[in-house]
Amino acid sequence: MLKNRLKLVSCLISVMALVMSVGFESGAAQAAGANLTQQSKSVALKAGALCPSTTCAIPLPGQVPKGIKIGFANGGVGFAFLNEQQAIFLALAKRYGWVPYVLNNNASGPTAVTNMEQFAEDKVQYLLEFQIDQTVNPVLCAKAHSANITMITEAIPGPCEYFTSDDDHATGVAAGQKLGVYAKTNWDCKPDLVLLAASTSTGLASTERVGGDIDGVKSICPNIPQKDFVEFQMNNDNATGIGDARDSLVANPNAKRILVGGLNDLGVTQAITAAEQLGRAGQLWAWGGDGSDLGTDTDPHYHGSIQFFLEAGILPAFTIALELAAGDNVKKGFSPLDPTLIQQTCAMTEQQALHIPTIQQRGTKELAEYPTETAAQLYCPKTTS
Amino acid sequence: MAKSLAGSEGLLPVTDWSHGRFGKSGPWASPGVRTATTLVVLWAILLGVTGVLDPSFVSDEALLAIAFNMAVVGVLSAGVAVLVISGGLLDLSIPTSTGLSALCTAVVLNHVGSWPAAIAGIACGCGIGLTNGLLIVATKVNPIVITLAVNFAGEGVLNMAFGQEFPLLKSGLHDLGLSNFIGVPTITWLMFGVLLLTGLGLSHTRYGRRAIAVGGNSIAAKRQGISLARARIATFGFMGLCAGIAGVLYASQSQIISPGDTSDLLFPAITAVILSGFSLQGGRGSFPVLILGIGLLSTIPTSLIALGATPDWTQLAQGLLLVFAVSLDGFRIKRGRR
């Protein structure tokens, strides 16, 4: 954790240093007849934007070879944010003169493996992979490696070379602290149950985020007994996910003051529905895990979430591909504990989320501002109280 | 006539809701009663052990949770049961037909209202079911292959047509999914209604008896002038109807729906039917016993979580139960041929 923080800080410092050198470099370049690469790189980053390489510079169109074949394995076109990611991907590929190639993993591990074989057959050079079923990622990485495809996994890690994600533990802590503050303010730090949505198949991302939730709650209310933290298995199938949450509530029949958090917003809404079905939602207070339901006015018990700007998740992955294509020294990292690039997130109340643009509008703006400003810089609120 | 046709092959249909025909040598010697007894004993052991190890489990809330677990799977099981009775058929397009129905419901719900949404959802399910039936009759290809293909194609249609997740607006339908009546969820009452009507329909209507006859002995049924093609289309259409109702019930308890949500519903629906003694050779099955099967299957997750186990154990237990039920069915068929 500390190591991550240090890396984050050092990266930020290098960005600041780069930004400070911008004016000098720009002027010098122009005066010297222009080193286009340096000039563009200097424009590319603002303070707070994170970078995957030691040069911390994102190539602009014209600075990387054209005609590179880049693939995007869409995790499942049923997800609105992934549809937007795909739109951004296609627009970016066009901007850089690259050849885009998209296949749909359809939230299925076996489909992802079949798609990987297709990417290999069509000689894709870089592949941005959003794979929901983590269990097949080792197979995907091996196949990509043998086909000389540089694979950049997004959100769900695999043992490949490059990975970009949020800091799962930190986002969990941020959500947990919201739950903790509510418990402290309203219940004197004495909730009866902290019900957390987890997903075994999502692997370390779930472990880290749910672990962060617990750490976050305990940072505010350290004396909540461990037995009061109960995890249930959320599931994309609502009937199963709601059922597991319901059964967890039945197993804790005396719990009235209930906090709900966890891996993602879908799991959190499943827990809310379960409690409503059992007539146990009276004192339930929920904070989501990934912001996917923010702004949808889902349920009065759902008060906010961690805004991941999921639609923008493709941008850092594309950035890594661009820097690799430009020959930059890109940091290797395939674990959520030490990724190539960390994406910025922020806690956001449901009310705040109702006042920011929709996913599609955000995607358009984020694409327009790329690479100078990130989604977090554009939309994160100053406070979440 | 249908019953006598089935009986001529030694496969007495046990489909009556209220007065089941349990065989020639007394009710206790029949497979229906033995299956029912086995299920009741297993269910009692499960509830008893859980109640002893965790006394708080014995509560109205546990009953409510189990009843909620039963609703969607129970409605789908009614359709699967009819398919199995009418010739040991299976429909692998259940995930798509249920998912499409749920999404139709969601879209219409957000734009029109609860009742039109329910009708649209059921119509979507019926459409897919009838498509299955027509394709099977037209191509004469194994129903498993056709329904598998329809499931894949349906997934594509779902993704293309809907393409994204749907948050559902608060509505009367949503209230229905949360409500209960005299301690039992309203959607579970609806499931009981579907099972009751299906059981009675099979034993008391001409179409139902024909479906049983086709399942008991299709050749004899054909000789008696029963159209196998019509029977196939009707049974798959009924499966679609059940998937449509299940989709509406699914939507009623969901705040967000996306394509692919319902992929896990196939296994428990089929397991419940086979566990309840419906013969995979067709012509045999009891709807009262089916309720026991659905109840037992739906109690497993609630009991295991009360005992501190993870949902993975539920999958293991349900899988083992299916193996047990299929083996038992095979054993009965083998013994019946002697």
Interface residues (C-beta under 8 A of the other chain):
Chain A: G76 V77 G78 F79 A80 N83 N104 N106 A107 T200 F232 Q233 N235 N236 D237 N238 A239 T240 I242 G243 D244 R246 D247 S248 L249 V250 A251 P253 N254 L266 T269 I272 T273 E276 Q277 L278 R280 S292 D293 T296 T298 D299
Chain B: D54 S56 F57 S59 E61 A62 L64 A65 F68 N69 V72 V73 E155 L158 N159 F162 G163 Q164 E165 P167 G177 L178 N180 P185 Y250 Q253 S254 Q255 I256 I257 S258 P259 G260 D261 T262 S263 D264 L265 P301 T302 I305 A306 G308 T310 P311 D312
